[in-house]
Amino acid sequence: MERVIAVFGGSFSPVTNAHLALAEEITNIYDIEKVIFLPVSDLYEKNGLLPSKDRVEMLKLACEANPKFEVSEIETLSPILLNTIDSLKILKKQYPKYPIAFVMGTDNLRFIDTWDDFQKLMDDYYFIVIPRNGDDPMKMILKNPSLLVNLDSFLIPDDYVRNDGNSTHVRDLLKAGKSVRYLVPEPVYFYLEETLKGWDFNA
């Protein structure tokens, strides 16, 4: 397969070591030009979402040591909430030489055929599917006719990569006043300690 741009979307509230490890594993399995981390907008309704300026800054700190990692502010700077296809179209224009592969967990695979412009997504992009909670991505695809007919759009690692980059767990520890030092990249840990000290993670 030709070299691709992998797009890793998420809240990253905050980014964790597990997120970075997952991105690194993907670059080891596929011929990846770069991994673009795509944090969601503040308009995205999710509990425990830190302000986008802080999430972006922590991502940049976490990614600065890896030349293959990049942070995109397409969604965080947009005045409106973008759908996945809107963001991917913008990235496709920015990187016209490369196919785009969106990294997704099996939690989203269950519902992707209900997304806006589902068939357009299948026709124009690849999807790297990462199992969650013991799911088998291939079995899920084979059971869903809408996904099965688009099987060539899905990339499923032979050696399943781990997807335990759980920001919720990190936030729960922060709420309880416990240390997250070895769960997040070191510069992110110091950012949390210095810039977000006293932040109400229960909000």
C-alpha positions as CSV (number, residue, x, y, z in Angstrom):
1,M,0.0,0.0,0.0
2,E,1.2,3.5,-0.8
3,R,2.3,5.9,1.9
4,V,-0.6,7.5,3.7
5,I,-1.5,10.3,6.2
6,A,-3.1,8.9,9.3
7,V,-5.6,11.2,11.0
8,F,-6.1,10.5,14.7
9,G,-9.2,12.3,16.0
10,G,-10.3,12.6,19.6
11,S,-10.9,14.8,22.5
12,F,-7.3,14.4,23.9
13,S,-8.5,15.8,27.3
14,P,-5.6,15.3,28.0
15,V,-3.4,13.4,25.6
16,T,-1.9,10.3,27.3
17,N,1.1,8.1,26.7
18,A,-1.3,5.4,25.4
19,H,-2.5,7.8,22.7
20,L,1.1,8.3,21.6
21,A,1.9,4.6,21.8
22,L,-1.1,3.8,19.6
23,A,0.1,6.3,17.0
24,E,3.6,4.9,17.1
25,E,2.3,1.4,16.6
26,I,0.3,2.5,13.6
27,T,3.4,4.0,12.0
28,N,5.2,0.7,12.6
29,I,2.5,-1.4,10.9
30,Y,1.7,0.8,7.9
31,D,3.7,3.1,5.6
32,I,2.7,6.3,7.3
33,E,4.0,9.7,6.1
34,K,2.8,11.3,9.3
35,V,0.1,11.0,12.0
36,I,-2.1,14.1,12.4
37,F,-3.7,14.5,15.8
38,L,-7.1,16.2,15.3
39,P,-8.6,17.4,18.6
40,V,-12.3,18.1,18.7
41,S,-13.8,21.6,19.0
42,D,-15.0,23.1,22.2
43,L,-18.4,22.9,20.6
44,Y,-18.3,19.1,20.8
45,E,-20.6,18.1,23.7
46,K,-18.6,15.8,26.0
47,N,-18.2,15.8,29.7
48,G,-14.8,16.7,31.1
49,L,-13.6,18.5,27.9
50,L,-10.7,20.8,28.8
51,P,-10.5,24.1,26.8
52,S,-9.2,23.5,23.3
53,K,-6.3,25.9,23.8
54,D,-5.0,23.7,26.6
55,R,-5.7,20.4,24.7
56,V,-3.9,21.7,21.6
57,E,-0.9,23.0,23.6
58,M,-0.5,19.7,25.5
59,L,-0.7,17.8,22.2
60,K,2.0,20.0,20.7
61,L,4.2,19.5,23.7
62,A,3.6,15.7,23.5
63,C,4.3,15.5,19.7
64,E,7.3,17.9,19.4
65,A,9.9,15.1,19.9
66,N,8.5,13.0,17.0
67,P,8.8,14.4,13.5
68,K,6.1,12.1,12.2
69,F,3.5,13.5,14.7
70,E,1.6,16.8,13.9
71,V,-1.3,18.6,15.5
72,S,-4.1,20.1,13.4
73,E,-6.3,22.9,14.7
74,I,-8.9,22.5,11.9
75,E,-11.7,21.7,14.2
76,T,-10.7,23.7,17.3
77,L,-10.4,26.9,15.3
78,S,-13.6,26.4,13.3
79,P,-16.5,28.6,14.3
80,I,-18.9,25.7,13.6
81,L,-18.9,22.1,14.6
82,L,-17.3,20.1,11.7
83,N,-18.4,16.6,10.7
84,T,-15.6,14.0,10.1
85,I,-15.9,14.3,6.3
86,D,-15.5,18.1,6.5
87,S,-12.2,17.8,8.3
88,L,-11.0,15.1,6.1
89,K,-11.8,17.1,3.0
90,I,-9.7,20.0,4.3
91,L,-6.8,17.6,5.1
92,K,-7.0,16.0,1.7
93,K,-6.6,19.5,0.1
94,Q,-3.6,20.1,2.4
95,Y,-2.0,16.8,1.5
96,P,-3.1,16.1,-2.1
97,K,-0.2,13.6,-2.7
98,Y,-1.3,11.2,0.0
99,P,-4.3,9.0,0.7
100,I,-5.9,9.8,4.0
101,A,-6.6,7.1,6.6
102,F,-8.8,7.9,9.6
103,V,-8.0,6.1,12.8
104,M,-11.1,4.9,14.6
105,G,-12.1,2.4,17.3
106,T,-14.6,-0.3,17.0
107,D,-16.9,1.8,19.2
108,N,-17.3,4.1,16.2
109,L,-17.2,1.3,13.7
110,R,-20.6,0.2,15.1
111,F,-22.3,3.4,13.9
112,I,-20.2,4.6,11.0
113,D,-22.9,3.6,8.5
114,T,-25.2,6.2,10.1
115,W,-22.6,9.0,9.7
116,D,-23.3,11.9,7.3
117,D,-22.0,11.1,3.8
118,F,-21.1,7.5,4.8
119,Q,-20.6,6.3,1.2
120,K,-18.5,9.3,0.3
121,L,-16.3,8.5,3.3
122,M,-16.0,4.9,2.2
123,D,-15.2,6.0,-1.4
124,D,-12.6,8.7,-0.6
125,Y,-10.8,7.6,2.5
126,Y,-9.3,4.6,4.4
127,F,-10.2,3.7,8.0
128,I,-7.7,2.1,10.3
129,V,-9.8,0.2,12.8
130,I,-8.5,-0.4,16.3
131,P,-10.3,-2.9,18.6
132,R,-11.8,-1.8,21.9
133,N,-13.1,-3.8,24.7
134,G,-12.2,-7.1,23.1
135,D,-14.1,-6.4,19.8
136,D,-13.1,-8.2,16.6
137,P,-13.2,-5.6,13.8
138,M,-13.4,-8.1,11.0
139,K,-16.3,-10.0,12.5
140,M,-18.1,-6.7,13.0
141,I,-17.6,-5.8,9.3
142,L,-18.6,-9.2,8.1
143,K,-21.9,-9.0,10.0
144,N,-22.8,-5.6,8.6
145,P,-23.7,-5.6,4.8
146,S,-23.1,-1.8,4.6
147,L,-19.6,-2.3,5.9
148,L,-18.9,-5.5,4.1
149,V,-19.5,-4.0,0.6
150,N,-16.9,-1.4,1.5
151,L,-14.3,-3.9,3.0
152,D,-11.5,-2.4,0.9
153,S,-11.8,0.9,2.8
154,F,-10.9,-0.7,6.1
155,L,-7.4,-1.4,7.3
156,I,-7.3,-3.8,10.2
157,P,-3.8,-4.5,11.7
158,D,-2.9,-8.2,11.8
159,D,-1.3,-7.7,15.1
160,Y,-4.0,-5.7,16.9
161,V,-2.7,-2.6,18.4
162,R,-3.8,-1.6,21.9
163,N,-6.4,1.1,22.3
164,D,-6.4,2.0,26.0
165,G,-5.6,5.7,25.7
166,N,-8.2,6.5,28.2
167,S,-8.3,10.2,29.0
168,T,-11.3,9.6,31.3
169,H,-9.2,7.5,33.6
170,V,-6.6,10.2,33.8
171,R,-9.3,12.8,34.5
172,D,-10.7,10.6,37.3
173,L,-7.3,10.4,38.9
174,L,-6.9,14.2,38.6
175,K,-10.4,14.7,40.2
176,A,-9.3,12.5,43.1
177,G,-6.0,14.5,43.5
178,K,-3.9,11.5,42.5
179,S,-0.7,11.5,40.4
180,V,-0.9,10.9,36.6
181,R,2.9,11.4,36.1
182,Y,3.6,8.1,34.3
183,L,0.3,8.1,32.4
184,V,0.9,11.2,30.3
185,P,4.0,12.6,28.5
186,E,6.3,14.4,30.8
187,P,5.7,17.9,29.3
188,V,1.9,17.3,29.5
189,Y,2.3,16.3,33.2
190,F,4.1,19.6,34.0
191,Y,1.5,21.6,31.9
192,L,-1.3,20.0,34.0
193,E,0.6,20.8,37.2
194,E,1.5,24.4,36.3
195,T,-1.2,25.7,34.0
196,L,-4.3,23.6,35.0
197,K,-3.6,23.3,38.7
198,G,-6.9,23.9,40.4
199,W,-9.0,23.2,37.3
200,D,-12.4,21.7,38.2
201,F,-12.2,18.4,36.5
202,N,-15.7,17.6,37.8
203,A,-17.2,20.3,35.4
